[in-house]
């Protein structure tokens, strides 16, 4: 486990006791007025964190028990809660039977135990909804109520820390806004809220932008998926193609009008097999971090100013990372430790 993870875990554990007693600059981004700083729920997450998705299903990636998740991961998203056909709007979650079989037997009780152990070591957990095949219909008040009730049950049952919104199909913005705020009200300010939109959805007129605007005061981090994407406009007004530092940094810059830098993370695939397109060597990811945080190692685009509080990196998925010899997590996690503190 990395030093920053140990420090975060020790700090969280100590709270009860305390109360008892030279870059390329061909293109430069426009200046941004940063949103005002607001205390938001982030549990014991370190300033720069690595997030990964744990697959509760079987594909060609390595199936994993939660206990097998490398300690480099600060935040783990369980993928995914499924729609409950018996209650419109509600979701449900349990260990997938195919995954259990692939692991020679893995139960909900074992998953809960593994989560508890990981949490004692400083890892945080969120329940993810959506993915490539998942959808949630929150178009009526009853559906919203069913979703909230069911998600509260899941989070409390598995002792999770929050919600990840990874909806890749249409969703009701008003319903999702209401549901998320109700969850935040129920769990309090330490509730972690993350989102993983695809690139098109966070272009200036993208479908996620109204939701992000509605919830910007309680969002922990948005980690856009910079893969499986066509060419996109960056904040410099130029079109960038995936697979480059510029594609990542110029789009991350787009969100700075709505979110603070510490609410922005970079989503990339962990291996060539993890995505249909857009895989980059981990060194490209670390260069993108340096470009945003310190205005070094940029491509043709430079943000023009530094954002040392940039949140970190998300990857799809932990399973694909392990299948690829952990090249992604080892490289990126070590580099996150070198980023400046804000």
N, C-alpha and C positions, 0 to 999 in steps of 0.2 A: 504493500500500500504506500502511496506517495505521501510525502511529508505534509502537504497541504490538506490531504484527506484526514490524516491523523490529527492535525491541528484543529480542523473543523469539528471532528468528533469529540475531542477533549474539551473544546470550548462549549459545545452543547451540553456535555455531561457536567460541566462545572457550574452551569447556571443555577441549578437548585441550591448548591452549596453557597454560591455568592449571595443569594437572597437570604439564606439562613445566616450567614455571617456577612547608404547613398542611393536613392531610388530613381527609377525612370519616371518622368513627369510630363510626358507628352500631352496627357489630358488630365485636368484637375477638376475635382468636384466643386459644385457651388457650395457656398457657406450654408450651414444649417443652424437654425435656432433650436437648440436642444430642448426637449420637453423638460418641464420642471421635475426635479428629483422628488420621488415619492417612495416612502417605505412600502415595500410589497412583500408578500409571502415568499420566502425562499428557504424555509427550514434552515438546515445547517449547510447548505450548498456552499462550496468554495467560490471565490470570486471568478475564477476561470475554471469551468467544469467540462467534463466529457460525458455526454449522454449517449446511451445506446438502447436499442430495442431488443428485448428478449422475445423470441418467437414461441408463442404457445400453439404451434402447429408444426407439421413436418414438411420439409421440402429437401432440396439437395444440400442445404447447409447442415452443419453439425448440430444435432439435437443436444440441448443442454439442460441440466438441472440448474436451478437458480444458484446453488452452491458452487457451480462451475464457472459462474460469471467472473471474469478477471477483476481484480481490485482496482484496476485503472479507471473503472467506470464510477463516476460520482452520482449519476442519476440514471436509473433504469426504468424504461417504459415497458409495461407488460402489453404485448400485442396479440390479440385485441379483445376488448369486450364485444360481445355479439348481441344483435337485436333479439329481444324476447318476443316470440310470436304470440304469446299468451297475454301480453300487456302492451298495447300500442305505445311506442315511445321508450319503453323500458329496455334495459340492457342486462345481460347476465355474463357471468364468468366462472369458469372452473378449468382445471387442468384438462387439456385436450386428450381424448382417449388414444389417438394415434401417437401423440407425443409420449404419453405414459408407456405405451407398448414399446416404442422405440428405445426408451430408457430402461426397459426391463422392469417397469413398475414405478410410477411416480404419482403420489396422491396430493390432494389439496392440503392435507395436514403437513406433508413434507414440504410443500411449497411455502406454506405459512411459516414453518420452522426455519427454512432457509432465508426467507425475507427477514425474520426477526434477527437472525445471526448477522446478516449483512447490514441491517440497520444499526446494530450495536457497534459495527466497524466503520460507520459513517456514510453508508450508502443511502440515498433516498429513492423512493419509488412512486411512479404515477401510473394510473390506468389509462391506456390509450383507447380511443374510439376511432373507428374508420378503417384506414388502410385502403388498399386497392379495391377490395371487394365489399367493405363495410359501409353502411349508411345508417343515419338516425333521422327519423322524421319527428320534428318538434313543432309542428304547424298548429297545434291546438294547446290550450291550457292544460287539458287532461294529459296529453302526451308529455308536456313539460314536467308536470307533477310526477308522472310515472318514471320518467328518466331520472329526476332528482332523487326520488325515493330509492330507486334501484341502485344508483351510483353511490349514494350514501351507504347502502348496505354492503356493496362490494368493497369500498374503501375501508370501512370499519372492519369487515370480516377478515381482510388480508393485511390490515394495519398499514395502509398505503398513505402517501403524503399529498396526493393531488390528482389532477386530470390532465391528460394530453389530448388535444384535438387534432386528429390527423384525417379529417374528412376530405376525401378526394372526389366527391360528387356533390351535387347541390345540397344545400341545407337551409333551414329557416333561420335567418340572422336574428330576428327578434326572439324566437324561441330559444336559440342557443345562448343568446345574451342573458335572458332571464334565468335559464337553468344554471348557467355558470355562476351568476351572481348569487343565486340561492345556495349553491354549494360553498361558495366563499363565505357567505354569511354563517352557514352551519359550522364550518370547520375553523373559521377564524383566519387571522392574518398570516399564519404559517402555511396556509394552503398553497401548494405549488400549482401554477397554471402554465402549461406549455402548449405550443401549437407547432405543427409541421406542415405548413402549406406548400403546395407546388409553386414553381416560379411564376407561372401565369397568374395565379391567384393573388400575388402581392405586387403585381404591376400597379401603377397608380389607380387604375379603374378595376382592379381585380376583385373577385368575389369575397376574398377574406378581409379586404381592407375595412369595410363597415364593421365587421366583428372586432377586428383589432382596434379600431378607433373606439368602439363601445367599451372595450375591456382594458384599454391601455393602462389604466390606473392599477389594475390587479394582475396583469400579465407578469409572470416570472421571466419567461424567455420565449422568443419565436425563433425556431431553427428551420429556415426555409430549405427545401430539398433542391439543391443545386445539381440536379441530375435528372435523367429521363425528360429532358427539356429541349424545346426548340430555342432559337436565338431570342434574346430578350433585350429590352432597353435598360441601360444603366442610368444612374443619376446624372451622368455626364451628357445624356441625350444621345449617346451612341449605342448601336446594336452590338451585343457581344454574344459569342458562341460558347457553348459549354466546353469544359475541358481546360480552361485557363484560369490563371489568377484573376484576370480582369473580370471574367464572367461572375466570379464569386464576389469580389470586392465592390464592383460597380453596382451590383444589385443589392448587396447588404446596405450600401449607402442610401438606397431608395427609402428604407424604413426609418431613417434618422429624423425625418420630419414628424413621425408619429411616435416613435419609441426612443428611449435612451439607449446608448451603446451597450449598457449592461443587460438589456433585454433582447439583444440580437446575437444569435449563434449561427454557425455555418453547418448545414446538413450535407453530408457526402456519403457515398457508398463505401463500405469497408473493403470490398474486393471487386475485381472485374465481373464476377458472377452475381454480385448483389443487386445490380441494376441493369436495365436494358442498354443504357448509355450514360455517359457522364462521369465514369470512374476516372479519378486522377491519382497520381502517386501521392502518398502522404506528404511528401515534400512540398507539393503545390498547396496543400491545406495549410501547412505551417508558414509558407510564404504569404498566403492570404491573411493569416492572423497577424504576422509582422507588419504587413502593409497597413492594416486597419489600426493596430495598436501603436505602431511606432513610425509609420510612413517609410518603412524600409522593405526591400525585397518585393516591391510592387512591379507590375507589368507596365504596359503603356498608360494605364489609368492610375492616378494617385488621388487619394481622398483630400489631399491638401492640408489636412490637419490630423492630429492623432486622436485615437479613441482607445486609451489604455484599458478602459473598463469593458471592452468587448467581451461578451459572455463566454464564448468557447466554441465547442464543436459537438454536433450530433452525428451519429452514424447509423445507417441501416446495413447490417444489424450486428449485434454482438455475436450471433451464431455464425454469420459470414466472416466476421473478423477472426474468430477462433479457427474456422475452417481454413483461413488464409495465413495461419501461423502468427496471428496477432500483430502483423506488421503495422496495421492502421493504429490500433490503440496504443501500442508501445511508443511509436513515433510521435503521435499527437499528444498523448498524455505527458510525455517527458517535455515536450515543447511548451505546453500550457504552463508548466512550472517555471518557465523562463520569462513569461510575459510580465510586464511591469504592473505593479499594483497602482490602482487609481487613488 
